[in-house]
């Protein structure tokens, strides 16, 4: 779990930010709010770079500042930096304006990208799926046996 963003350099209004000790750390759920141009989207882009495992790329992630730097600290004292973002394992999903622009359209001539989020907490559905897979295998065996018997009777 992310506890704080310890450093932001050349990131929008965060030209040289470092986390002050008097700032509370992030918790399991956090609400980031503020005035326009106060840095909310900038923070979401830092997190989105971890989700996408990508920093500035003019084709894939143009919203990331070209020379931006960051460091994120987690509750197990791991540090994720912009230089090692491609190998980070933070389970992050960012739904900001960039996400909306990339994935959602209300124009009938421009279809939306499919959006699916499967929760690991949906245990009952997983159990049902596993049971259906077992039944499919069993039915496949019954079918194969019936085909063999049919072939033998034809001979």
N, C-alpha and C positions, 0 to 999 in steps of 0.2 A: 504494500500500500504506500502511496506517495505521502510523505509527511511535509515536505516543503520544496520549493524551488529556490535553491541556494544562490543561484547566479543567473542573471540575464544580461547579455551585452549585445548592443546594436540590435535590439528587438523593439521596434516601434518606440513608444515613449520610455521604455526601459533601456536607456542607453548604457547604464552601468549600475544595475540593481544587484544588491546582495541582501539576503534575508536577515532582518534585524532580530535580535534575541527577544525583543518584546512582542514580536508578532506570534500569534498562536499557530501551532502546526495544523495541517489539514487533518480532518477526521475521515471516517468511512464515507460520509455524505457531506458535500460542501456546496454552498450556493455562492456563486461569484456574481456580484452585481455592482453597478456604479454608473456614473454619468457617461454620456457618449464620449468616446476618445479617451477613456480612462484606463484602457489596457485589457479589457475583458477578452476581446477577440485575440489579442496578442497572446495571452496566457493559453487560450484554447488551441492556438496554433502550435505552441510548444508541446502541448499534450498530443495534438494530432500528429506531430512529427514522430512521436513515440509509437502511436498506433500504426502509422504508415511505414514505420522503420525507414524513414527518408527525411533528409533535410533539403535544402534548396535544390530544386530541379525545375528548369524552366518549362518542362512538359508535364511532369508528374505532380509537382507541389510548388507551384509558382507563388503561393501565398506566404511561404516561409522566407524570411529575409536572407538575402544572399550571403551576408557575413555574420549572421546571427549565431550567438553562442549561448548555451544554457547548461545548467547542472541541476539535477533533481535528486533529492535524497529520499530513500524509502525507510520504512520502519525497521528493516533489518540492516540498516546502515550501508546499503548498497548505493552507489552514486551512478546515475545515468547521465552521460554527457552527450552533447550533440555529435561528438566525434565517434561515439560507439553506439549510436541510436539504432543502427541496422541489426545489432545483436541483442538488443534489450528484450526482456520478457514481461514487461509490464502489461497487464490485461486492461487496455484502455479502449473506450469507445467515445468518440467526440461527435456530438451533434450540434454543430454551430452553423452559421450562415454559409460557410464554405461547403459544408456537407449538403445543405439544402440546394445550393447552386449546382453542385455536381450531380445530385441524385434525384431531385424532385422537379417536376414540370407540370404546370396546369394547362399547357398548350397541347391540344389533342394531336397535333402533327409531330410533336416531339415527346416520345414515350419516356417514362421514368426508368431509371435503373432499378432492378429488383432489390428490395431491402429485406433481409431476413436476419433475425437475431434469435438464436436458439439458446435458451438458458440451461445451464447445467443443473439448475435446481428443479427442472421439470422431470423429476424422477419417475413419476407414474407413466408419462408418455414413453419414456425410454424402456420401461418394463414391458409395456404393451408392444412396442416395436420389436424388442428382443423375442417376445413370445410369438409374434407373427412371423419373424424370420425362421424360428424353429419349426413352426407349422408349415411354412413354405418348403423347407428342406424335407420334412416328413412326407408331404404331399407329392413332392418331386420323386421320392423313392417309390411311393405307391404307384404313381403314373408310369415310371420306368418298368416296374414289375408287371403292370397290366399290359404294357406294350410288348414285353417278352412273351407273355402268355398268349396274346393275340397272334403274334408272329408264329408261335409253335402250333397253334390250332390251324393256321393257314396252310401249313406244310402237310 
